Amino acid sequence: MTTRFKRLLKKAGHTKDEIFLQDEGLPDQKLNTSLQQNVSLLKGVFQNCSDVIFRSLPVDGEIKLMIIYVNGLIDANGLEEMLLKPLIMAGYNAQVDKSSYFKEIISKQAIAIRDTKLVDHTSRVVEGILHGQIALLAEGESEALLGNMCQFEKRPIGEPGTESVVRGPREGFTESITTNIALIRRRMRSPKLKFEPTTIGKMSQTQLSVAYIEGIVKPEILEEVRKRLKSINTDAILDSGYIEEFIEDSPHSPFPSIQNTERPDVVLSSLLEGRIAIMVDGTPFVLIVPMTLWSAIHAAEDYYEHFIYTSAIRLLRFLLLSVSFLLPSIYVATTTFHPQLIPESLLLTIAAARENVPFPTVVETLLMEVIFEALREAGIRLPKPVGSAVSMVGGLVLGESAVRAGVVSAPTVIVVAFTGIASFSLPRYNLGLAFRLLRFPLLLLAGSLGIYGVGFGVIALLIHLVNLRSFGIPFLAPVAPNLSGTMKDIFIRMPRWKMNERPAFLVSENQTRTPKGQEPYKSQGADNEDVR
Amino acid sequence: MKRLWLILILLLFLTTGCWDRRELNDQALIFAWGMDLNEDGSYHATAQFANPHSLGSSEESTGKASFSVSGDGNSVYEAAKDLQAKVSRAWFAGHRRVILIGEKLAKDGLANILDEYSRNPIVRLRTDILIVKGSSVEDILEVSYPLEQLPANAFFRIHEAADMNPDLTLLHFIMANASDENCPILPVVTVHANPDVGLQLWGTAIFNKDTKLVDYLPLKKGNLAQWIKGQLGSTIGTVKIPSEEGDIVVEINHLSANIQTLIVEKNIQVHVTLGGKGILRESNTHLDLSHSRNVVMVQEYLNEQTATEVKRVVKEIQKLGTDILGVGQSIHRQHPYQWKGLKEEWSQHFQQAKIEIEVKIDLEETGMTGPSLIQKKSEVNS
């Protein structure tokens, strides 16, 4: 906000908050007994809201009942069956005896709506209506009946698009937080699993849920999460990304300090390690804190496939992580500064390929990297049918023809292509983004200072990484600081019967996860001798 | 202030003057280097450059893969600068693996040219340095070799295929030259009469302590000398069995050498034990080699005949007074106090030393057949 604007505001006699809170200016007064007055008050609030339906129920030719709801947020069939029909059957006989009409129909169970409540403030009525409840107003009543009939169109549960597996559960989160909570609860039938609801967003009133397992989670981290969530003050939350930016530890770092996932099983396994999940209504992406760098090389499937294979794949991912970050820089540094480091026959091949290329290697590599990023971006944004055309143009026309025309050399294309493939192979998209971005400054360093520059860049990166924290947990834990005994699930994965304890740096007391001595054969003892 | 620092750091990257960035297509890659002596005593340097246009996989490649350029000067670097005047790109010697020395320069002494090869940081110390016998260095660098894209690699690979360590030639030469005990040796190449093949590893050149070429040893004899030095990987031995007509050829691997010295009243006695593991590769005799007594017999003859052969070579070397065998080194290690007295006149002492050779080769394999399959059954001697 510019100072000039601030000054204008001051002149107008507004503080920042007042401007902000103007949207909140709902009439907050008690309902009175006149239906007419109540309805006109609410109609004033919902002026021009064509989706808010006011439906009157005439009784004996006189309008004595009014049903108000948001079209599309409630169960239309249920409205007919469970509210309208019973109401018509019961008839309206207000204040026949002392008890109010609403209390009567509730006590008689005249209407079959779950979760009903009586409110007497207009603001509560408005809030209820906007949350998908049905408001029932009656002549002569100073209270309104709110009934929960919330039902809206939602995407069915599908396979998560960003984290697909060959083996393992295929359910992914949807946009509905109720569904998402159910997906988690279904896998964890323990009262220790808690979901703490909050609402954030002055206008959007987005529901959030902080999930954790009592007894495993560290109370300090949980308290920190609550504190940070409480301090968010904004108008609307449309995705968990909004939350992430408000609560992350180092907002200026390219590295994310909060993990996101679409998979219930990933959320649960994180909860079991003492992490905390922040679920946001309206997005399938659930946030998990604290995050460490090593999650970049951990995929959900790692825990479902055999541990030897998984360990090998993790080492490969670690190699690919380094490749995606370092390969172009090392290529540029060695070919332009230190050709003596390249084996002789490889050097001859590169030299022969470079012979007609008009650009310096660093410019050539940068050019190809930018083209590659452009292709990738175009591939994501374009509608699917056009996407294949992009890959055709990119792969064939640019790659093949550029080399043939002598604009770029074939080794550069190979280096850039391998880098691209390597960066695709990281399971965490947001961490991959950080490395993808950082390879450009590193490339410039390599092009200006050679291997020295690459070393300089890598050291600077390492200094940055060891200084990062995610909710108080070092980003490189448990490797740096080195917490021995918790390394069974970092670079390799030990078999499940060997991973006896939860990561100590994340967990409060409940350390043991799998009691020792469950190795197959060994634990089953001598009885099985014959079976073998 | 923070912003000023940032700008200063960014400006640093624009200071192009101090960069050593050099694109591959701005460099001429040297793969072989030749030094010889002109009539007037100045140096004649020849460099073999790779021609990148004709390298690589594409079918467009034309012309020879390499070309040579020469220059003259009173020192190595002066000759190199003279050479640079004829090359359009700055030359890069980081991949130079072969240095060829002309016979004339070798006889004049290498002391003055070796310094540059170890001082320049860009130059590899792991270089193969060879003596060119019977032709000029310039000519041998023009010879093309069919198997290698770059003829420079042929020198290196031929040397390597002979089971020697071409990487260490220069290093060994410098180390031997700097020591009190040893005399350096270098491998020798010549131009082969067959124009298709072009090159041939000829043998070994023996240098004295003044880095001057003294004499040559042909390939087989040179190999035996290197065996004693412990720098040979494998060799072959031919055995004549007195009772049989043909020969038996044995490949000897895992060569080892042990030199024991004894000084008795100024008389130096040296006992050299040569070991190895033999694999019988060829038998043109009637012997049935599936019988162990025949194998033992072959082994005994092999050891005996190899020892005689080695002794002859050692005599030859002793006559020259150049200790290329490492005898002096062994004496220095085994009798450090006596060595002080021998050091000054080591050349003469070496000539008079009594060197005994013992060969202990274990014949371990005789191949797939016992008697030669070519022989009729009646002819086989079991």
HADDOCK unambig.tbl for C-alpha pairs under 7 A between the chains (distance, minus, plus):
assign (segid A and resid 335 and name CA) (segid B and resid 24 and name CA) 6.49 0.50 0.50
assign (segid A and resid 336 and name CA) (segid B and resid 21 and name CA) 5.45 0.50 0.50
assign (segid A and resid 336 and name CA) (segid B and resid 22 and name CA) 5.17 0.50 0.50
assign (segid A and resid 336 and name CA) (segid B and resid 23 and name CA) 4.87 0.50 0.50
assign (segid A and resid 336 and name CA) (segid B and resid 24 and name CA) 6.36 0.50 0.50
assign (segid A and resid 337 and name CA) (segid B and resid 20 and name CA) 6.51 0.50 0.50
assign (segid A and resid 337 and name CA) (segid B and resid 21 and name CA) 5.12 0.50 0.50
assign (segid A and resid 337 and name CA) (segid B and resid 22 and name CA) 6.25 0.50 0.50
assign (segid A and resid 340 and name CA) (segid B and resid 94 and name CA) 5.11 0.50 0.50
assign (segid A and resid 340 and name CA) (segid B and resid 95 and name CA) 6.02 0.50 0.50
assign (segid A and resid 344 and name CA) (segid B and resid 95 and name CA) 6.73 0.50 0.50
assign (segid A and resid 348 and name CA) (segid B and resid 52 and name CA) 6.97 0.50 0.50
assign (segid A and resid 349 and name CA) (segid B and resid 56 and name CA) 5.01 0.50 0.50
assign (segid A and resid 351 and name CA) (segid B and resid 24 and name CA) 5.78 0.50 0.50
assign (segid A and resid 351 and name CA) (segid B and resid 25 and name CA) 6.48 0.50 0.50
assign (segid A and resid 351 and name CA) (segid B and resid 52 and name CA) 6.06 0.50 0.50
assign (segid A and resid 352 and name CA) (segid B and resid 52 and name CA) 4.52 0.50 0.50
assign (segid A and resid 352 and name CA) (segid B and resid 53 and name CA) 5.95 0.50 0.50
assign (segid A and resid 352 and name CA) (segid B and resid 55 and name CA) 5.59 0.50 0.50
assign (segid A and resid 352 and name CA) (segid B and resid 56 and name CA) 5.22 0.50 0.50
assign (segid A and resid 353 and name CA) (segid B and resid 56 and name CA) 6.76 0.50 0.50
assign (segid A and resid 354 and name CA) (segid B and resid 25 and name CA) 6.39 0.50 0.50
assign (segid A and resid 355 and name CA) (segid B and resid 25 and name CA) 5.36 0.50 0.50
assign (segid A and resid 355 and name CA) (segid B and resid 52 and name CA) 6.70 0.50 0.50
assign (segid A and resid 355 and name CA) (segid B and resid 53 and name CA) 6.77 0.50 0.50
assign (segid A and resid 360 and name CA) (segid B and resid 23 and name CA) 6.43 0.50 0.50
assign (segid A and resid 361 and name CA) (segid B and resid 23 and name CA) 7.00 0.50 0.50
assign (segid A and resid 448 and name CA) (segid B and resid 13 and name CA) 6.42 0.50 0.50
